[in-house]
Every structure is written in structure tokens, then in C-alpha cells.
């Protein structure tokens, strides 16, 4: 039977699923009421499997308040403890701060509700702590869509050490972008374009895109990595990534789902594997760099952009593997 104890941290991003692609494409809005419901289902699953302490993020948008009301109204087994970012900025730095705080308080697993950007913001604070990312964003390639109850059960089994983390987690790949004195990490893709300003950040038009680098490329995914996926499919656990050179005038075309409701016709000049440890220098002299689908860096002729792949990303909970091991060991079975 399962063991008792352990601490699980839950960070729910109240702003995920709210970028400009809701307006320019057919992206849906993921309401905070549903995120609160997901948090409560995770907490209930953790309590049922012996987790004694669950830490939940606070926010200024009513999500945490809805979790508190639900926890007081329902019998979910464990009353969540709420953590505040220090200081609260209303920006991605809040996610980083919350993960640090939860790890300090003993969280053995961090559950993230958000998109690719939410996970990316958590990476600097995760260390070796396993992360379980649930998709509640607009364009999500890294987080998965799991029922929150199932995800909570998997997190609980890891947190209580009923299933050893070493047996059911994998280390993700990561891309590092360097430009001048600035460095950014990407968990899914880096895209260099000729657009000169960051602007609305989200990338949904392809005419200006020139270079694409991906940690993995899954044909069933949505976002820029889908371009690479239909040329050189590459699994998350494969050692290599993918590098693509884009050209609007190229004869080779890919029809790729780069955003909800958008199948873009993209010209491709070159595609090849991207080995780890091989820095790629961008041939674009002026433009912007997008990481995980959002423009972050502006650069000019005097700044060189380099991109490199490594296997030093976060340790990710493999939900099917956790539950398969639990079934093999009959952890959820009593006589």
C-alpha cells in the first residue's frame, strides 16, 4: 500500500491562456475557475494517497481565493497552505519565487498549471525537484493535458516515495540563447525573426521567421515546433534536437499548426539534427529572438545570437510511468 507523508507544491498561473493569440487566432481562454477546480482535485488526490502537506500559490486574480473557498466547503482531506511570492511583481518572476519558497518548505514535487512560459519561469528554481506540468495556456508543447486527479495521484506517489523519482522521471533537454550579456532558456523552441521589436511578444505570423531550433519536435504538437516535427520528428527522450532554416520563397513547404485555428504554409530551406553542445550562430543580423513562442530579445548588427542544446533541463514526472509502476506494485490495492 502507499506510504504517508511528503509535501507537494502547486503553482497555478492566473495569467496563462490570456495572450494575444486569443484575438488573432482561435485560441481559447482557460478560466481561473477551472484552474481552481484543478487545484482542488490535485489536493484531494494527494490527500487520498497520504500526502500530509500541500502548498498552493497565491495571486491577485482570485484563483487562490477560489481554492480556499472550495477547500473550506469540500472535504478534500488536507487544507492547503498558501505561499506568496516575495516580492509579488505580477510577472513571470513570481513563478520563480514561488518555486524557490516551496522547495525551501520541503516540496518533493512541484505541480505547475500554465503554459510553456510558466514552466520556463520555474526552471531556474527547480534544481533536481521533479516537476509535473499541466497545460492551461494558449500554445503548449511542453506541458501535458492530464486530468488533474490523475496528475495529483502521480505527484503524491512521487512525493511520498511510494514510487521512487528515479524510476519515473526524465531529464528534459533545454536550449540556451546567448545575445550580448543576456541569456535565456527555452524548453521547446527558439525562433529568430527579422521583426525588429518585441511588441506583443507572442509569435503567430511566419513571414518574418528565419531560424528555428527545437529541443523536441512532435507531429501532434501545436506551436512553432510543429514545423520541425513534420520534417524531422524528434522525441523528447532523443539526444538531439532539430535546427530549421526558414525561407518564405523556398519550394519545400510545410503546413503546420502554429496556433489554435492556424495552419500556416511555411517555406523551409534546410532541416537537420541539432546535437547537444554544438553552438549555432544565427545568420540574421537584426531582429528578435522568441523563446518558447514569445519574443524576448531584440538584437542588432553588433550583437551575435548563439543557440545551443543540452540535456540539463528540469526533471519531469512521467505520469504514465508513475501509475504503471503503482499498478505493478499494487500500491492502490487493498485486501
BELGIWO-V140250 format. One record per backbone hydrogen bond with DSSP energy under -1.0 kcal/mol. NH is the residue of the N-H (numbers start at 1). CO is the residue of the C=O. If there is no record, write none. Layout:
nh={NH/NH}
co={CO/CO}
This chain:
nh={2/5/8/9/10/11/13/16/22/23/24/25/26/27/35/36/37/38/39/40/41/42/43/44/45/46/47/48/49/50/51/53/55/56/57/58/66/67/68/69/70/71/72/73/74/76/81/83/94/95/96/97/98/99/100/101/102/103/104/105/106/107/108/110/111/112/113/114/119/120/121/122/123/125/126/129/131/132/134/135/136/144/151/152/153/154/155/156/157/158/159/160/161/162/163/167/170/172/174/175/176/177/178/179/182/184/186/190/191/192/193/194/201/202/203/209/210/211/212/213/214/215/217/221/223/226/227/229/230/231/232/234/238/241/242/243/244/245/246/247/250/254/256/258/259/262/264/266/268/269/270/272/274/277/278/280/282/287/288/289/290/291/292/294/295/296/297/299/303/306/307/308/310/313/316/317/318/319/322/323/324/325/326/327/328/329/331/333}
co={331/50/53/109/55/111/113/13/19/20/20/21/260/21/31/32/33/34/35/36/37/38/39/40/41/42/43/44/45/47/46/6/8/81/10/83/62/63/64/65/66/67/68/69/70/74/54/56/91/92/92/93/94/95/96/97/98/99/100/101/103/102/7/130/9/132/11/134/115/116/117/118/119/122/123/126/315/110/112/144/114/133/147/148/149/150/151/152/153/154/155/156/158/157/157/164/316/314/310/186/308/184/306/182/179/177/175/213/290/211/288/208/198/200/293/206/192/192/244/190/242/188/234/218/257/223/224/225/226/228/228/217/235/274/214/272/212/270/210/267/247/266/264/256/262/259/256/254/252/245/245/243/241/309/275/307/305/299/193/297/191/294/189/291/201/289/289/287/300/178/280/176/174/172/170/131/168/317/318/319/320/321/322/323/324/325/326/330}
